[in-house]
Amino acid sequence: MKQQKISALQLFYVIAGFELGTTMLFGFGAEAKQDAWLVIVLGMLNGLILMGVFTQLSVYYPDDTFVSMIPKIMGKYLSYPLIMVYIFYFIYAAARGCRDLGELITTTILVDTPTVVVIGSFMVLMIYCLRGGIETFGRMGEMVFPIYIMSLIVIWILLFSIESFNLKNLTPVLGNGVKPILKEVYPGGINFPFGETFIIMMFFPFLNSKRNIRKIGMFVILVGGVLLAINSIIVLSVLGPEIYGKDFFPLLTATRMVSIADFLERFDVLIILMMVAGVFFKVGSWTFGASIAIYQLFKLNHSKSILLALGCIITPLSLLIATDFVEHLEIGLGYNYFLYFHVPLQIIVPIMLLCIAFIRKKFNPENSSV
């Protein structure tokens, strides 16, 4: 798999789709009410700083994934426990993405279908794609991401036709002060989804041109942040801040309000299409990251068997992580999950590694492995 390469555009499609993923469907920054879009903008600005950390690490170690650069920075014995934590994190994040898909599908269009059937079927297709290697995943990104964006644009156009659409729902700006916005941004608005893009470091070594590393990373954050902010503004204009904050899937609820001449209705299928495409990028990237991490940690000959094992782990884990969808969201969006998982693994550890790598490169360049 390491011999395969992807283009800069393919990597952009994959990671931008990963960043947008399921985030479009949820009420991002809901506690800030009409200022939710400001939460996204501030999160994006912080995300650009984080991406600067990620890309600089990859510039120091252009031929290494995030996992393979850790031993070169921290040493062999200190790195192993940390890598194991990241492998568990990748697997758990993939399971959460599968659960998101399963819950949405079974509560909207396949109400009598067991969740395990939906998730299991999706994972079979996901593993089949990943077994083709990074090039296959990149080519799938070229096909799926445009469909995702086209569906999103069509939905936005349809939402403009709703009678209740009113930009006054966004006023007063900063009506509740700055505190609710900052509370949403730190740490939640940074980690989800911008901090999660640290998975891009698992893909950088497979680029056919390393010169584009920084451009791709920054462009991913900018495009994702702008699209999320626009989506938040449009959905808030339709639903208002109160419904936006209480609904599990505000974009789905807003889309269900579309009715053209009392004839064209039920555009839910576009949301389902977006959800499947978004989870494809989300779960695919996490699963790919986990497989490469295991492959490099244990120095295995190939990773195809690893993908089969991961598929058998992620599917049941997605069902065991929560008893119902409400508990699933409470865990995933809870303060403790961000504090003990996202913040250390997405922010603290990469910054620490960059500081150590900088010192090693500056003061001991011949032994820095850079």
N, C-alpha and C positions, 0 to 999 in steps of 0.2 A: 504493500500500500504506500510506503514511503517514496517509491519511485514515481508515483502518479503526481500530476500537477494540475492546478486549476488556474484560471485567469483571474485578474483583478476584478473584472465585472462579475464573474461567477461568485467570487467570495463576497462581494458587496451584496448580491442578491440573497445569498444564504444568511449572512449576518444581519442585514436589514430586515429580512423576513423573520429572523429569530428575535430581533429587538421588538418589532411590532407584534408578531405572534398573536397571542391571546389578549395582549394589553388593550387593543382597540375595543374589545367587547366589554371590559370592566370599567367601572366608574373611577377612573384615575383621579386622585386628589379630591375625593368626594367631601372630605371634612372641611375643605376650604370653600365649599359651596360654589358661588358664582365665580370665584377666583381659581377654580380648579386648573384652568389653562395656564395660570401663572405658576402653579406648582410644576407643571410640565416644563415650562421654559426655564425655571431655575434648576430643575433636575437635569435638564439638557446641558446647561452651562457647567454644572458640576461634573456631568458625564464627560464633557470634553476634557476636563482636567484629568479625570481618571483614565480616559483613553490615551492621553499623553503619557501616563505612567506605563500602560500596557504596551504601547508601541515602542517606547524607549527600551523596555526590557527586550523586546523582539529585535530591536536594532543592535543591542549589545550581543544577543545570541540569535542571529538570523537563521541558523540551521536547527534550532531547538524549539520544541513545543514548550508550553508553560511547565509541564511536568518534567521534561528532560533537562530544563535549565535549573530547576531547583537544586539538584545535587551539586551542580557546578558552582552554585552561589553559597549554599549552606553547608556543603559537605555530605558525604554518603550517608552517615548514620542518622544525622538530624533530619535529613530530608524524607526518609522512608515513612515515618509516622504521618508527616504532613501530606505526602502524596496519597496515602491511604484515606485520609480525611477527604481529600478532593475527589477521589474515586467514588466514595460514598455519596458525596455531595452531588456529583454529576448524575449518579443513578437515581437518587431521591428526587432531584429536579425533573428528570425525565418522567418519573412516575407521577409527579404532580401534573405535568403537562398532559399525560394520558388521562388522568382523572378529570381534568377540565373538559377534555373532548368527550369523554364518556357521559358525563353529567349533562352537558348541553344537548348531545344527540338524543339521549334517552328521555329528556324532558321536553323536547320540541317535536321531532319527527318520528322517532322510533320508541314510542312510549311503552310498548309492551316487550321491548327487546332487553334482555339482561345486559347490564353494563359491561360485564366481563366479555360478552360476545363482541361488543363494539370495540373495546380496547384491544382484545386479542386479535381481531381482524386487522385493526390498524397496525399493530406491532408486527404482524406477519409481513405486511407490505413494507413497513419501515425497515425491517431487518433485511428483506430481500433487496431493497435499494442500496443500503449501506454495504452489503456484501459485494456489490459491484465496485466498491472503492470510492475514493474522494472525487474522482472525475465524474462518476455516475451521479453522485450527490450534487456536484456543481452543475451538471447539465439539467438535473431535475429542478434546481433552483432557477435556472434560466426559463424553464417552462412555467413553474408554479408562481413565482413572484409577480410577473406581469398579470396573471389571472387575479391574484390577491389585490393588486393596486386597481385594476379595472373594476372589480367588484366594489371596492371602496368608493371609487369616484362615482359609479352609478348610484350607490346608496346615498352619497352626499347630494347628488342632483335631485333625487327623489325626496329627500328630507326638506329641501327648499320649497317643495310644493305643498307641504303641510300647513294648514291654516294657523296652527298654534305657533309656528316658527316666528320668534320675536327676539331680536338682538338685545332688547331691554332686559331680558332675563340675565344678562351678564352684568348688569348694574345693580348697586353701585360698586365700582371697582375698589377693592380694599375696604369694602363696607364693614367687614368684621375685623379690620386691622391686619397687621402683618403676622401676628402670632400663629393663627391657624395655618397660614401658608408655610411658614418655617417648620411648624410641627409636622406637616405632611412631607415636606422636602427632606428633612433630616430625621431618620435616615431613609425612610421608605421611598421617597421620590427619586433618590439617587440610585439606590440598589435595584429597584424594579421600575423600568427594565434596563436602565443605562448601565448599572454596575454589572449586570449579568453578561454584558458583552465582553467580559474578560475571556469568555470562551473563544474569542477570535484568536487568541494566542496559541490555541491548539491547531489552528488552520494555517497560520503564517508560514511555517516551513514548507508547505505544499504549494505556495505561490510560485508561478513561473517567472516572476520578476519581483525581487525583494525591494526594489526602489519605491514601490507603491504602498508600502506598509502604512506609513503615517497618513497618507491621503485617504486610503480606504477607511481606516479607523475613524478619522474625524468626519468624513462624509457620511458614514453610517449613523453616527450620533446626531449630526445635523438633520439629515433627512428624516430619521425616525422621530426626532423631537418635534420638528415642524409638522409632520403629518399627525402626530398624536395631539398637538395643540389645536390644530384645525379641527380635528374630529371632536375634541372636547368642546370647542366653541359651538359647533353645529348642534351637537346633542344637547348641550345646555340650553341653546336657543329654542329647541323643540320641547324638551321636558321640563325645564326649569330646575333650579338647584336642589329642591326638596326631593323630587322623584329621582333625579340623577344620583343623589347620595344614598337612596334607600334601595334602588333596584340592583339586582345581581348583574344583569346584562342590559345596561341602559341603551346601548346601540341597537340591540335586538328589539327592545320595547319601542324605541322611536321608529324603527323601520316598520313595525306592525301597524303603526298609525297611518302609513301611506295608503291613500286611496285615490286613484285617478279616475274621475267620472263614475265613481261607484262601480267600476268594472275591473280595473287592474288593481289587484290587492295581493296580500300574502307574498311579500318579497323576502320572507324569512330565508328562502333557499340561498340568497346571496350571503346572508350572515353565516349560514352553515358552511357554505363554500369557503368563506374567509376563515372560519374556525378551523376547518380541516387543513387548509393551506398553512395557517399560522402554526398549528400544532405540528405539522410536518417539519417545519424549520426548527421549532423549539425542541421537540423530542429528538429529531434527527441529530441536531448539533450536540445536545447533552450526551446522547448515546455514543456518537462518534468520539466525543471527548473522553468518555469513560473507557471505550475500547482501546484507544490509542494510549491512554494512561496505563492501563493494565499491560498492554503489549510492551511498552517501554520499561515499565517497572520490573517486570519479571523476565524481560528479554526473550520473549516467545518468538517462534518462527513465523507465525502468521496470526492475523486477528479475526479471521472469518469465524472460527469456532468460538471466539470470545463474544462476538455479536449474537450468536445463537444463545449462549448462556445468559447474556444480558437481557435478551428478549424474554427468556423464561423467568428472570428475576423481576423485571420492571412491571410486567403485567399483573402478577399477584400483589406486588408491593403497592401499586396504584390503588388497589381495592382495600388494602389493609391500613393505609395511612390515615383514614378517617371513616367514621361510621356513616356519615351522610355529607351532603354537599355543603351544608352550613358549617359543620365542623371543619371540613376541608378548607373553606375560605378563612375561617377564624384562625386556623393554624398558619396558613400561608401568608395572610396579611397581618398577623399578630406581631406585636412589638418584640416579643422574645425571639421569634424566628428571625427577624431582621437583626436583632442585637447579637445573637449568639452564632448565627450562620452567615448571613449576608455580609454584615459589616466586617468581621474578621477576614473572611475568605475572599471577598471582592475588593476590599479597600485596604485594610491594615497589612495583610500579608504581601500583596503586590508592592505597596509603597516601601515596606521593610526590605523586600528583595531588591528593589531598585536602589535603595540607599546602600545596601551591602555591595551590589554589583558596581555601583559608581565608585565606591571606596577601593574595591579590588582593582578596578580598571585604572584608577588614577594613581594609586600608590604602589601597586604590584602588578603591572600590566602583563609581565611574562608568565605569571601564574594565575591569571584571572579567567582563563578559558574563554576570553572574548575574541 
